[in-house]
Each structure stands twice: as C-alpha cells, then as structure tokens.
Amino acid sequence: MSSERIDRLEERLAWFERHVTEQDKAMLEMAGQIDRLKAELTRFRLRSESGGTAEENNPAAERPPHY
C-alpha cells in the first residue's frame, strides 16, 4: 500500500474516532439532562401531592433548554 493511501486511511480513522467521541459526549450530556428533568418532575409531583403552595407547584418559570 502506498504511503499516501495509508495517510488517507489514518486521517479517516482519526475523523471517525473524533466523531464517535463527540457523539458519546453529547449522549452523556443528554442522559444527564434526562436525569435532571426526571428528578425535577418527581419533586414537583411530591410537592403537589403534599399540598405545597401554588407557587411551588407552578413550574411556569421553568423552561426547557434551548437547542
């Protein structure tokens, strides 16, 4: 195999490795956001069931993250 062909294959491999790494980081961040939203929803449900104040039960100020 020519040196040029090997270089191209190595570059392509490096690109794929970077892409997978970036994708993995994004997936971990999304998983963290899901966990935080689940925890927040659980807190609101518990407050609602325990008869918390109207202000505590109203998540109107809460907004989903912008993408």
N, C-alpha and C positions, 0 to 999 in steps of 0.2 A: 504494500500500500504506500502511496506517496506521502511525503511529509505534509503536503498541502491538504490532502484528504484527511489525514489524522488530525491536523489542526482544526479543520471544519467540524469533525465529529466531536472533538473535545469541547469546542465552543458550544455546539448544540447540546451536549450533555450538561455543561455548566448552566446554560439557559434553563433547561428543564429542572435542574436541581434548585436553582433560584426560584423558579416559578412555583414549584411544589412547596418550598419553604415559605414563600409569601402567602400561598393559599392556606397552608397549615396555620400560620399566624392569624389570618383573617377568620378561619373557622374557630380557633380558640377564643378569639375576641367575641365572636357571635355567640358561642356557647356561654361565655361569661355574661353577656347581656341577657340571654335567656334565663340564666340562673338568677340574676338580679331582678328581672321582671317577675319571675315566679315568686321570689321572696317578698317582693313588694305587694303583689296581689294577695298573697297569704296574709300579710299584715293588715291590708285593707279589709279583707274578709273577716279576720278576727275582730278588728275594731267594730265593724258593722254588726257582727253577731253579739258583741259585748255591749252594744249600745253606746259607742263612742259619740263624741259631739258631731254635729253636722259638718263642721269644718274639717274634722279629722277624717270623716267618711267621704268627703268630696275631693276626688283627685283632679279637679278641673285645672289646677295649676300644673299638673304633671303632663308632660308632653313626650311623645316618643322621640328618640334621637332622629336627627335629620340625616339622610343618606345622600 
